[in-house]
Amino acid sequence: MPLFKKRTVGKPGEWYYCLEHKKVEEGPDCPGKDRFGPYASRTEAESAMQTARERNLQWENDPRWHDAPAGERDDG
């Protein structure tokens, strides 16, 4: 008997964006490695890629995510 049962049917109201099929799905139809979510609404899931782009841009421009070159650290 498996310790964890694979959930094949999602809960109503759980929305995901499948990265492989490039579509919104209600419930986790595809493996976790291929999806973003869960989202509270279909609309949120539809904008998953735009949200990811915006967050990536914020992280790329956040100085806390970039290591200073050796000898140039400002530890305050």
PDB file with SEQRES, HELIX, SHEET and CRYST1 records, atoms N, CA, C and O in Angstrom:
SEQRES   1 A   76  MET PRO LEU PHE LYS LYS ARG THR VAL GLY LYS PRO GLY          
SEQRES   2 A   76  GLU TRP TYR TYR CYS LEU GLU HIS LYS LYS VAL GLU GLU          
SEQRES   3 A   76  GLY PRO ASP CYS PRO GLY LYS ASP ARG PHE GLY PRO TYR          
SEQRES   4 A   76  ALA SER ARG THR GLU ALA GLU SER ALA MET GLN THR ALA          
SEQRES   5 A   76  ARG GLU ARG ASN LEU GLN TRP GLU ASN ASP PRO ARG TRP          
SEQRES   6 A   76  HIS ASP ALA PRO ALA GLY GLU ARG ASP ASP GLY                  
HELIX    1 AA1 GLY A   32  ASP A   34  5                                   3    
HELIX    2 AA2 ARG A   42  GLU A   46  1                                   5    
HELIX    3 AA3 ALA A   48  GLU A   60  1                                  13    
HELIX    4 AA4 PRO A   63  TRP A   65  5                                   3    
SHEET    1 AA1 3 LYS A  23  GLU A  26  0                                        
SHEET    2 AA1 3 TRP A  15  CYS A  18 -1                                        
SHEET    3 AA1 3 ARG A  35  TYR A  39 -1                                        
CRYST1    1.000    1.000    1.000  90.00  90.00  90.00 P 1           1          
ATOM      1  N   MET A   1       0.850  -1.181   0.000  1.00  0.00           N  
ATOM      2  CA  MET A   1       0.000   0.000   0.000  1.00  0.00           C  
ATOM      3  C   MET A   1       0.895   1.243   0.000  1.00  0.00           C  
ATOM      4  O   MET A   1       1.760   1.376   0.866  1.00  0.00           O  
ATOM      5  N   PRO A   2       0.704   2.128  -0.933  1.00  0.00           N  
ATOM      6  CA  PRO A   2       1.545   3.328  -0.990  1.00  0.00           C  
ATOM      7  C   PRO A   2       1.287   4.244   0.195  1.00  0.00           C  
ATOM      8  O   PRO A   2       0.171   4.349   0.703  1.00  0.00           O  
ATOM      9  N   LEU A   3       2.349   4.896   0.613  1.00  0.00           N  
ATOM     10  CA  LEU A   3       2.252   5.821   1.728  1.00  0.00           C  
ATOM     11  C   LEU A   3       1.463   7.069   1.337  1.00  0.00           C  
ATOM     12  O   LEU A   3       0.647   7.566   2.113  1.00  0.00           O  
ATOM     13  N   PHE A   4       1.712   7.567   0.133  1.00  0.00           N  
ATOM     14  CA  PHE A   4       1.005   8.740  -0.355  1.00  0.00           C  
ATOM     15  C   PHE A   4       0.231   8.357  -1.604  1.00  0.00           C  
ATOM     16  O   PHE A   4       0.784   7.755  -2.525  1.00  0.00           O  
ATOM     17  N   LYS A   5      -1.009   8.695  -1.634  1.00  0.00           N  
ATOM     18  CA  LYS A   5      -1.842   8.404  -2.792  1.00  0.00           C  
ATOM     19  C   LYS A   5      -1.792   9.594  -3.748  1.00  0.00           C  
ATOM     20  O   LYS A   5      -1.973  10.739  -3.335  1.00  0.00           O  
ATOM     21  N   LYS A   6      -1.550   9.317  -5.005  1.00  0.00           N  
ATOM     22  CA  LYS A   6      -1.509  10.383  -6.005  1.00  0.00           C  
ATOM     23  C   LYS A   6      -2.919  10.933  -6.201  1.00  0.00           C  
ATOM     24  O   LYS A   6      -3.859  10.193  -6.495  1.00  0.00           O  
ATOM     25  N   ARG A   7      -3.040  12.222  -6.035  1.00  0.00           N  
ATOM     26  CA  ARG A   7      -4.334  12.867  -6.221  1.00  0.00           C  
ATOM     27  C   ARG A   7      -4.533  13.156  -7.697  1.00  0.00           C  
ATOM     28  O   ARG A   7      -3.766  13.905  -8.303  1.00  0.00           O  
ATOM     29  N   THR A   8      -5.558  12.564  -8.265  1.00  0.00           N  
ATOM     30  CA  THR A   8      -5.778  12.738  -9.693  1.00  0.00           C  
ATOM     31  C   THR A   8      -6.867  13.753  -9.991  1.00  0.00           C  
ATOM     32  O   THR A   8      -6.935  14.278 -11.102  1.00  0.00           O  
ATOM     33  N   VAL A   9      -7.712  14.034  -9.024  1.00  0.00           N  
ATOM     34  CA  VAL A   9      -8.797  14.980  -9.232  1.00  0.00           C  
ATOM     35  C   VAL A   9      -8.597  16.150  -8.282  1.00  0.00           C  
ATOM     36  O   VAL A   9      -8.370  15.957  -7.088  1.00  0.00           O  
ATOM     37  N   GLY A  10      -8.682  17.351  -8.810  1.00  0.00           N  
ATOM     38  CA  GLY A  10      -8.499  18.534  -7.990  1.00  0.00           C  
ATOM     39  C   GLY A  10      -9.760  18.923  -7.244  1.00  0.00           C  
ATOM     40  O   GLY A  10     -10.850  18.416  -7.508  1.00  0.00           O  
ATOM     41  N   LYS A  11      -9.582  19.815  -6.327  1.00  0.00           N  
ATOM     42  CA  LYS A  11     -10.724  20.350  -5.597  1.00  0.00           C  
ATOM     43  C   LYS A  11     -11.368  21.450  -6.431  1.00  0.00           C  
ATOM     44  O   LYS A  11     -10.668  22.199  -7.112  1.00  0.00           O  
ATOM     45  N   PRO A  12     -12.681  21.553  -6.386  1.00  0.00           N  
ATOM     46  CA  PRO A  12     -13.326  22.667  -7.078  1.00  0.00           C  
ATOM     47  C   PRO A  12     -12.798  23.993  -6.554  1.00  0.00           C  
ATOM     48  O   PRO A  12     -12.678  24.185  -5.344  1.00  0.00           O  
ATOM     49  N   GLY A  13     -12.490  24.892  -7.451  1.00  0.00           N  
ATOM     50  CA  GLY A  13     -11.975  26.189  -7.039  1.00  0.00           C  
ATOM     51  C   GLY A  13     -10.461  26.274  -6.997  1.00  0.00           C  
ATOM     52  O   GLY A  13      -9.922  27.359  -6.782  1.00  0.00           O  
ATOM     53  N   GLU A  14      -9.750  25.158  -7.197  1.00  0.00           N  
ATOM     54  CA  GLU A  14      -8.292  25.191  -7.301  1.00  0.00           C  
ATOM     55  C   GLU A  14      -7.939  25.349  -8.776  1.00  0.00           C  
ATOM     56  O   GLU A  14      -8.297  24.511  -9.603  1.00  0.00           O  
ATOM     57  N   TRP A  15      -7.247  26.410  -9.089  1.00  0.00           N  
ATOM     58  CA  TRP A  15      -6.877  26.680 -10.479  1.00  0.00           C  
ATOM     59  C   TRP A  15      -5.368  26.642 -10.627  1.00  0.00           C  
ATOM     60  O   TRP A  15      -4.644  27.124  -9.756  1.00  0.00           O  
ATOM     61  N   TYR A  16      -4.892  26.077 -11.716  1.00  0.00           N  
ATOM     62  CA  TYR A  16      -3.468  25.937 -11.991  1.00  0.00           C  
ATOM     63  C   TYR A  16      -3.192  26.389 -13.418  1.00  0.00           C  
ATOM     64  O   TYR A  16      -4.076  26.373 -14.275  1.00  0.00           O  
ATOM     65  N   TYR A  17      -1.942  26.794 -13.655  1.00  0.00           N  
ATOM     66  CA  TYR A  17      -1.507  27.080 -15.015  1.00  0.00           C  
ATOM     67  C   TYR A  17      -0.499  26.008 -15.383  1.00  0.00           C  
ATOM     68  O   TYR A  17       0.541  25.887 -14.734  1.00  0.00           O  
ATOM     69  N   CYS A  18      -0.792  25.226 -16.419  1.00  0.00           N  
ATOM     70  CA  CYS A  18       0.102  24.163 -16.865  1.00  0.00           C  
ATOM     71  C   CYS A  18       1.154  24.755 -17.802  1.00  0.00           C  
ATOM     72  O   CYS A  18       0.824  25.342 -18.833  1.00  0.00           O  
ATOM     73  N   LEU A  19       2.417  24.592 -17.430  1.00  0.00           N  
ATOM     74  CA  LEU A  19       3.517  25.131 -18.223  1.00  0.00           C  
ATOM     75  C   LEU A  19       3.752  24.326 -19.493  1.00  0.00           C  
ATOM     76  O   LEU A  19       4.215  24.869 -20.496  1.00  0.00           O  
ATOM     77  N   GLU A  20       3.439  23.044 -19.457  1.00  0.00           N  
ATOM     78  CA  GLU A  20       3.660  22.212 -20.634  1.00  0.00           C  
ATOM     79  C   GLU A  20       2.584  22.431 -21.692  1.00  0.00           C  
ATOM     80  O   GLU A  20       2.892  22.558 -22.878  1.00  0.00           O  
ATOM     81  N   HIS A  21       1.326  22.475 -21.266  1.00  0.00           N  
ATOM     82  CA  HIS A  21       0.222  22.630 -22.212  1.00  0.00           C  
ATOM     83  C   HIS A  21      -0.171  24.094 -22.436  1.00  0.00           C  
ATOM     84  O   HIS A  21      -0.956  24.412 -23.330  1.00  0.00           O  
ATOM     85  N   LYS A  22       0.395  24.979 -21.602  1.00  0.00           N  
ATOM     86  CA  LYS A  22       0.126  26.414 -21.698  1.00  0.00           C  
ATOM     87  C   LYS A  22      -1.368  26.715 -21.634  1.00  0.00           C  
ATOM     88  O   LYS A  22      -1.925  27.423 -22.473  1.00  0.00           O  
ATOM     89  N   LYS A  23      -1.995  26.147 -20.600  1.00  0.00           N  
ATOM     90  CA  LYS A  23      -3.421  26.376 -20.418  1.00  0.00           C  
ATOM     91  C   LYS A  23      -3.776  26.320 -18.942  1.00  0.00           C  
ATOM     92  O   LYS A  23      -3.024  25.790 -18.124  1.00  0.00           O  
ATOM     93  N   VAL A  24      -4.921  26.870 -18.621  1.00  0.00           N  
ATOM     94  CA  VAL A  24      -5.435  26.886 -17.260  1.00  0.00           C  
ATOM     95  C   VAL A  24      -6.222  25.603 -17.026  1.00  0.00           C  
ATOM     96  O   VAL A  24      -6.982  25.156 -17.886  1.00  0.00           O  
ATOM     97  N   GLU A  25      -6.024  25.013 -15.832  1.00  0.00           N  
ATOM     98  CA  GLU A  25      -6.724  23.784 -15.479  1.00  0.00           C  
ATOM     99  C   GLU A  25      -7.367  23.945 -14.112  1.00  0.00           C  
ATOM    100  O   GLU A  25      -6.794  24.567 -13.217  1.00  0.00           O  
ATOM    101  N   GLU A  26      -8.553  23.388 -13.955  1.00  0.00           N  
ATOM    102  CA  GLU A  26      -9.157  23.348 -12.626  1.00  0.00           C  
ATOM    103  C   GLU A  26      -8.745  22.021 -12.004  1.00  0.00           C  
ATOM    104  O   GLU A  26      -9.062  20.949 -12.518  1.00  0.00           O  
ATOM    105  N   GLY A  27      -8.046  22.114 -10.910  1.00  0.00           N  
ATOM    106  CA  GLY A  27      -7.518  20.915 -10.279  1.00  0.00           C  
ATOM    107  C   GLY A  27      -6.178  20.551 -10.873  1.00  0.00           C  
ATOM    108  O   GLY A  27      -5.865  20.959 -11.992  1.00  0.00           O  
ATOM    109  N   PRO A  28      -5.380  19.790 -10.144  1.00  0.00           N  
ATOM    110  CA  PRO A  28      -4.044  19.437 -10.634  1.00  0.00           C  
ATOM    111  C   PRO A  28      -4.091  18.282 -11.620  1.00  0.00           C  
ATOM    112  O   PRO A  28      -3.932  17.127 -11.225  1.00  0.00           O  
ATOM    113  N   ASP A  29      -4.306  18.572 -12.886  1.00  0.00           N  
ATOM    114  CA  ASP A  29      -4.325  17.524 -13.907  1.00  0.00           C  
ATOM    115  C   ASP A  29      -2.917  17.090 -14.299  1.00  0.00           C  
ATOM    116  O   ASP A  29      -2.695  15.923 -14.622  1.00  0.00           O  
ATOM    117  N   CYS A  30      -1.981  18.007 -14.274  1.00  0.00           N  
ATOM    118  CA  CYS A  30      -0.606  17.718 -14.677  1.00  0.00           C  
ATOM    119  C   CYS A  30       0.300  17.637 -13.441  1.00  0.00           C  
ATOM    120  O   CYS A  30      -0.066  18.125 -12.372  1.00  0.00           O  
ATOM    121  N   PRO A  31       1.482  17.021 -13.589  1.00  0.00           N  
ATOM    122  CA  PRO A  31       2.411  16.908 -12.455  1.00  0.00           C  
ATOM    123  C   PRO A  31       2.823  18.279 -11.912  1.00  0.00           C  
ATOM    124  O   PRO A  31       2.833  19.270 -12.642  1.00  0.00           O  
ATOM    125  N   GLY A  32       3.159  18.318 -10.639  1.00  0.00           N  
ATOM    126  CA  GLY A  32       3.540  19.560  -9.978  1.00  0.00           C  
ATOM    127  C   GLY A  32       4.699  20.274 -10.644  1.00  0.00           C  
ATOM    128  O   GLY A  32       4.756  21.504 -10.632  1.00  0.00           O  
ATOM    129  N   LYS A  33       5.626  19.521 -11.226  1.00  0.00           N  
ATOM    130  CA  LYS A  33       6.790  20.147 -11.876  1.00  0.00           C  
ATOM    131  C   LYS A  33       6.406  20.939 -13.117  1.00  0.00           C  
ATOM    132  O   LYS A  33       7.194  21.744 -13.613  1.00  0.00           O  
ATOM    133  N   ASP A  34       5.200  20.712 -13.616  1.00  0.00           N  
ATOM    134  CA  ASP A  34       4.760  21.357 -14.853  1.00  0.00           C  
ATOM    135  C   ASP A  34       3.687  22.414 -14.637  1.00  0.00           C  
ATOM    136  O   ASP A  34       3.019  22.814 -15.591  1.00  0.00           O  
ATOM    137  N   ARG A  35       3.508  22.872 -13.405  1.00  0.00           N  
ATOM    138  CA  ARG A  35       2.405  23.815 -13.194  1.00  0.00           C  
ATOM    139  C   ARG A  35       2.726  24.872 -12.148  1.00  0.00           C  
ATOM    140  O   ARG A  35       3.570  24.677 -11.274  1.00  0.00           O  
ATOM    141  N   PHE A  36       2.031  25.994 -12.263  1.00  0.00           N  
ATOM    142  CA  PHE A  36       2.020  27.051 -11.250  1.00  0.00           C  
ATOM    143  C   PHE A  36       0.667  26.970 -10.565  1.00  0.00           C  
ATOM    144  O   PHE A  36      -0.339  26.659 -11.202  1.00  0.00           O  
ATOM    145  N   GLY A  37       0.641  27.247  -9.271  1.00  0.00           N  
ATOM    146  CA  GLY A  37      -0.640  27.293  -8.558  1.00  0.00           C  
ATOM    147  C   GLY A  37      -0.553  26.565  -7.242  1.00  0.00           C  
ATOM    148  O   GLY A  37       0.516  26.076  -6.876  1.00  0.00           O  
ATOM    149  N   PRO A  38      -1.625  26.484  -6.539  1.00  0.00           N  
ATOM    150  CA  PRO A  38      -2.982  26.808  -6.945  1.00  0.00           C  
ATOM    151  C   PRO A  38      -3.286  28.299  -6.822  1.00  0.00           C  
ATOM    152  O   PRO A  38      -2.683  29.017  -6.025  1.00  0.00           O  
ATOM    153  N   TYR A  39      -4.225  28.727  -7.624  1.00  0.00           N  
ATOM    154  CA  TYR A  39      -4.724  30.091  -7.598  1.00  0.00           C  
ATOM    155  C   TYR A  39      -6.183  30.055  -7.157  1.00  0.00           C  
ATOM    156  O   TYR A  39      -6.865  29.044  -7.328  1.00  0.00           O  
ATOM    157  N   ALA A  40      -6.651  31.142  -6.599  1.00  0.00           N  
ATOM    158  CA  ALA A  40      -8.017  31.217  -6.084  1.00  0.00           C  
ATOM    159  C   ALA A  40      -9.054  31.352  -7.189  1.00  0.00           C  
ATOM    160  O   ALA A  40     -10.222  31.019  -6.985  1.00  0.00           O  
ATOM    161  N   SER A  41      -8.640  31.839  -8.362  1.00  0.00           N  
ATOM    162  CA  SER A  41      -9.611  32.029  -9.444  1.00  0.00           C  
ATOM    163  C   SER A  41      -8.969  31.691 -10.779  1.00  0.00           C  
ATOM    164  O   SER A  41      -7.746  31.644 -10.911  1.00  0.00           O  
ATOM    165  N   ARG A  42      -9.818  31.462 -11.754  1.00  0.00           N  
ATOM    166  CA  ARG A  42      -9.352  31.197 -13.117  1.00  0.00           C  
ATOM    167  C   ARG A  42      -8.585  32.404 -13.665  1.00  0.00           C  
ATOM    168  O   ARG A  42      -7.578  32.249 -14.356  1.00  0.00           O  
ATOM    169  N   THR A  43      -9.067  33.590 -13.350  1.00  0.00           N  
ATOM    170  CA  THR A  43      -8.428  34.820 -13.828  1.00  0.00           C  
ATOM    171  C   THR A  43      -6.991  34.925 -13.325  1.00  0.00           C  
ATOM    172  O   THR A  43      -6.090  35.281 -14.084  1.00  0.00           O  
ATOM    173  N   GLU A  44      -6.776  34.613 -12.035  1.00  0.00           N  
ATOM    174  CA  GLU A  44      -5.419  34.646 -11.482  1.00  0.00           C  
ATOM    175  C   GLU A  44      -4.527  33.632 -12.199  1.00  0.00           C  
ATOM    176  O   GLU A  44      -3.378  33.934 -12.523  1.00  0.00           O  
ATOM    177  N   ALA A  45      -5.050  32.439 -12.444  1.00  0.00           N  
ATOM    178  CA  ALA A  45      -4.265  31.409 -13.126  1.00  0.00           C  
ATOM    179  C   ALA A  45      -3.934  31.830 -14.559  1.00  0.00           C  
ATOM    180  O   ALA A  45      -2.846  31.541 -15.057  1.00  0.00           O  
ATOM    181  N   GLU A  46      -4.863  32.505 -15.215  1.00  0.00           N  
ATOM    182  CA  GLU A  46      -4.623  32.968 -16.588  1.00  0.00           C  
ATOM    183  C   GLU A  46      -3.487  33.973 -16.660  1.00  0.00           C  
ATOM    184  O   GLU A  46      -2.804  34.064 -17.680  1.00  0.00           O  
ATOM    185  N   SER A  47      -3.280  34.725 -15.597  1.00  0.00           N  
ATOM    186  CA  SER A  47      -2.201  35.725 -15.593  1.00  0.00           C  
ATOM    187  C   SER A  47      -0.940  35.216 -14.894  1.00  0.00           C  
ATOM    188  O   SER A  47      -0.082  36.012 -14.513  1.00  0.00           O  
ATOM    189  N   ALA A  48      -0.820  33.907 -14.724  1.00  0.00           N  
ATOM    190  CA  ALA A  48       0.324  33.325 -14.011  1.00  0.00           C  
ATOM    191  C   ALA A  48       1.663  33.688 -14.645  1.00  0.00           C  
ATOM    192  O   ALA A  48       2.612  34.013 -13.932  1.00  0.00           O  
ATOM    193  N   MET A  49       1.751  33.637 -15.963  1.00  0.00           N  
ATOM    194  CA  MET A  49       3.033  33.931 -16.613  1.00  0.00           C  
ATOM    195  C   MET A  49       3.402  35.401 -16.474  1.00  0.00           C  
ATOM    196  O   MET A  49       4.578  35.720 -16.298  1.00  0.00           O  
ATOM    197  N   GLN A  50       2.438  36.298 -16.549  1.00  0.00           N  
ATOM    198  CA  GLN A  50       2.707  37.726 -16.361  1.00  0.00           C  
ATOM    199  C   GLN A  50       3.152  37.990 -14.924  1.00  0.00           C  
ATOM    200  O   GLN A  50       4.081  38.762 -14.690  1.00  0.00           O  
ATOM    201  N   THR A  51       2.492  37.351 -13.970  1.00  0.00           N  
ATOM    202  CA  THR A  51       2.874  37.490 -12.560  1.00  0.00           C  
ATOM    203  C   THR A  51       4.301  37.001 -12.356  1.00  0.00           C  
ATOM    204  O   THR A  51       5.079  37.645 -11.651  1.00  0.00           O  
ATOM    205  N   ALA A  52       4.656  35.873 -12.960  1.00  0.00           N  
ATOM    206  CA  ALA A  52       6.011  35.329 -12.841  1.00  0.00           C  
ATOM    207  C   ALA A  52       7.039  36.278 -13.447  1.00  0.00           C  
ATOM    208  O   ALA A  52       8.106  36.487 -12.869  1.00  0.00           O  
ATOM    209  N   ARG A  53       6.723  36.857 -14.611  1.00  0.00           N  
ATOM    210  CA  ARG A  53       7.652  37.816 -15.233  1.00  0.00           C  
ATOM    211  C   ARG A  53       7.878  39.030 -14.330  1.00  0.00           C  
ATOM    212  O   ARG A  53       9.011  39.479 -14.159  1.00  0.00           O  
ATOM    213  N   GLU A  54       6.800  39.556 -13.759  1.00  0.00           N  
ATOM    214  CA  GLU A  54       6.912  40.722 -12.882  1.00  0.00           C  
ATOM    215  C   GLU A  54       7.742  40.403 -11.641  1.00  0.00           C  
ATOM    216  O   GLU A  54       8.585  41.202 -11.233  1.00  0.00           O  
ATOM    217  N   ARG A  55       7.507  39.244 -11.045  1.00  0.00           N  
ATOM    218  CA  ARG A  55       8.270  38.855  -9.849  1.00  0.00           C  
ATOM    219  C   ARG A  55       9.730  38.623 -10.181  1.00  0.00           C  
ATOM    220  O   ARG A  55      10.606  39.017  -9.411  1.00  0.00           O  
ATOM    221  N   ASN A  56      10.013  37.990 -11.315  1.00  0.00           N  
ATOM    222  CA  ASN A  56      11.403  37.778 -11.719  1.00  0.00           C  
ATOM    223  C   ASN A  56      12.124  39.101 -11.906  1.00  0.00           C  
ATOM    224  O   ASN A  56      13.280  39.239 -11.505  1.00  0.00           O  
ATOM    225  N   LEU A  57      11.459  40.072 -12.511  1.00  0.00           N  
ATOM    226  CA  LEU A  57      12.057  41.385 -12.714  1.00  0.00           C  
ATOM    227  C   LEU A  57      12.350  42.061 -11.368  1.00  0.00           C  
ATOM    228  O   LEU A  57      13.401  42.678 -11.195  1.00  0.00           O  
ATOM    229  N   GLN A  58      11.429  41.942 -10.432  1.00  0.00           N  
ATOM    230  CA  GLN A  58      11.655  42.514  -9.097  1.00  0.00           C  
ATOM    231  C   GLN A  58      12.859  41.860  -8.437  1.00  0.00           C  
ATOM    232  O   GLN A  58      13.695  42.552  -7.855  1.00  0.00           O  
ATOM    233  N   TRP A  59      12.959  40.537  -8.519  1.00  0.00           N  
ATOM    234  CA  TRP A  59      14.070  39.838  -7.887  1.00  0.00           C  
ATOM    235  C   TRP A  59      15.391  40.165  -8.560  1.00  0.00           C  
ATOM    236  O   TRP A  59      16.411  40.302  -7.885  1.00  0.00           O  
ATOM    237  N   GLU A  60      15.386  40.295  -9.889  1.00  0.00           N  
ATOM    238  CA  GLU A  60      16.619  40.621 -10.602  1.00  0.00           C  
ATOM    239  C   GLU A  60      17.142  41.999 -10.222  1.00  0.00           C  
ATOM    240  O   GLU A  60      18.348  42.239 -10.272  1.00  0.00           O  
ATOM    241  N   ASN A  61      16.250  42.904  -9.843  1.00  0.00           N  
ATOM    242  CA  ASN A  61      16.656  44.256  -9.491  1.00  0.00           C  
ATOM    243  C   ASN A  61      16.759  44.480  -7.993  1.00  0.00           C  
ATOM    244  O   ASN A  61      16.982  45.609  -7.557  1.00  0.00           O  
ATOM    245  N   ASP A  62      16.603  43.441  -7.202  1.00  0.00           N  
ATOM    246  CA  ASP A  62      16.687  43.548  -5.742  1.00  0.00           C  
ATOM    247  C   ASP A  62      18.131  43.310  -5.310  1.00  0.00           C  
ATOM    248  O   ASP A  62      18.651  42.211  -5.503  1.00  0.00           O  
ATOM    249  N   PRO A  63      18.783  44.303  -4.735  1.00  0.00           N  
ATOM    250  CA  PRO A  63      20.197  44.153  -4.363  1.00  0.00           C  
ATOM    251  C   PRO A  63      20.427  43.064  -3.316  1.00  0.00           C  
ATOM    252  O   PRO A  63      21.547  42.571  -3.189  1.00  0.00           O  
ATOM    253  N   ARG A  64      19.413  42.684  -2.578  1.00  0.00           N  
ATOM    254  CA  ARG A  64      19.586  41.624  -1.572  1.00  0.00           C  
ATOM    255  C   ARG A  64      19.822  40.261  -2.208  1.00  0.00           C  
ATOM    256  O   ARG A  64      20.307  39.350  -1.537  1.00  0.00           O  
ATOM    257  N   TRP A  65      19.488  40.097  -3.493  1.00  0.00           N  
ATOM    258  CA  TRP A  65      19.654  38.816  -4.163  1.00  0.00           C  
ATOM    259  C   TRP A  65      20.980  38.711  -4.902  1.00  0.00           C  
ATOM    260  O   TRP A  65      21.269  37.671  -5.495  1.00  0.00           O  
ATOM    261  N   HIS A  66      21.785  39.753  -4.881  1.00  0.00           N  
ATOM    262  CA  HIS A  66      23.054  39.738  -5.599  1.00  0.00           C  
ATOM    263  C   HIS A  66      24.196  39.804  -4.599  1.00  0.00           C  
ATOM    264  O   HIS A  66      24.233  40.685  -3.740  1.00  0.00           O  
ATOM    265  N   ASP A  67      25.111  38.881  -4.718  1.00  0.00           N  
ATOM    266  CA  ASP A  67      26.288  38.885  -3.849  1.00  0.00           C  
ATOM    267  C   ASP A  67      27.265  39.928  -4.335  1.00  0.00           C  
ATOM    268  O   ASP A  67      27.528  40.046  -5.531  1.00  0.00           O  
ATOM    269  N   ALA A  68      27.802  40.686  -3.389  1.00  0.00           N  
ATOM    270  CA  ALA A  68      28.821  41.677  -3.732  1.00  0.00           C  
ATOM    271  C   ALA A  68      30.124  40.955  -4.025  1.00  0.00           C  
ATOM    272  O   ALA A  68      30.415  39.943  -3.389  1.00  0.00           O  
ATOM    273  N   PRO A  69      30.915  41.446  -4.969  1.00  0.00           N  
ATOM    274  CA  PRO A  69      32.226  40.830  -5.230  1.00  0.00           C  
ATOM    275  C   PRO A  69      33.072  40.839  -3.967  1.00  0.00           C  
ATOM    276  O   PRO A  69      32.888  41.686  -3.092  1.00  0.00           O  
ATOM    277  N   ALA A  70      33.993  39.900  -3.877  1.00  0.00           N  
ATOM    278  CA  ALA A  70      34.870  39.783  -2.704  1.00  0.00           C  
ATOM    279  C   ALA A  70      35.568  41.097  -2.419  1.00  0.00           C  
ATOM    280  O   ALA A  70      36.089  41.737  -3.332  1.00  0.00           O  
ATOM    281  N   GLY A  71      35.583  41.497  -1.182  1.00  0.00           N  
ATOM    282  CA  GLY A  71      36.249  42.731  -0.776  1.00  0.00           C  
ATOM    283  C   GLY A  71      35.368  43.971  -0.896  1.00  0.00           C  
ATOM    284  O   GLY A  71      35.776  45.051  -0.469  1.00  0.00           O  
ATOM    285  N   GLU A  72      34.182  43.845  -1.459  1.00  0.00           N  
ATOM    286  CA  GLU A  72      33.297  45.003  -1.645  1.00  0.00           C  
ATOM    287  C   GLU A  72      32.020  44.904  -0.816  1.00  0.00           C  
ATOM    288  O   GLU A  72      31.061  45.637  -1.060  1.00  0.00           O  
ATOM    289  N   ARG A  73      32.005  44.012   0.148  1.00  0.00           N  
ATOM    290  CA  ARG A  73      30.796  43.837   0.943  1.00  0.00           C  
ATOM    291  C   ARG A  73      30.622  44.985   1.919  1.00  0.00           C  
ATOM    292  O   ARG A  73      31.585  45.494   2.492  1.00  0.00           O  
ATOM    293  N   ASP A  74      29.403  45.368   2.088  1.00  0.00           N  
ATOM    294  CA  ASP A  74      29.061  46.430   3.039  1.00  0.00           C  
ATOM    295  C   ASP A  74      28.185  45.802   4.113  1.00  0.00           C  
ATOM    296  O   ASP A  74      26.959  45.800   4.002  1.00  0.00           O  
ATOM    297  N   ASP A  75      28.821  45.268   5.155  1.00  0.00           N  
ATOM    298  CA  ASP A  75      28.070  44.582   6.205  1.00  0.00           C  
ATOM    299  C   ASP A  75      27.501  45.545   7.228  1.00  0.00           C  
ATOM    300  O   ASP A  75      26.895  45.120   8.211  1.00  0.00           O  
ATOM    301  N   GLY A  76      27.682  46.794   7.016  1.00  0.00           N  
ATOM    302  CA  GLY A  76      27.089  47.820   7.841  1.00  0.00           C  
ATOM    303  C   GLY A  76      27.702  47.914   9.156  1.00  0.00           C  
ATOM    304  O   GLY A  76      27.298  48.747   9.968  1.00  0.00           O  
TER     305      GLY A  76                                                      
END                                                                             
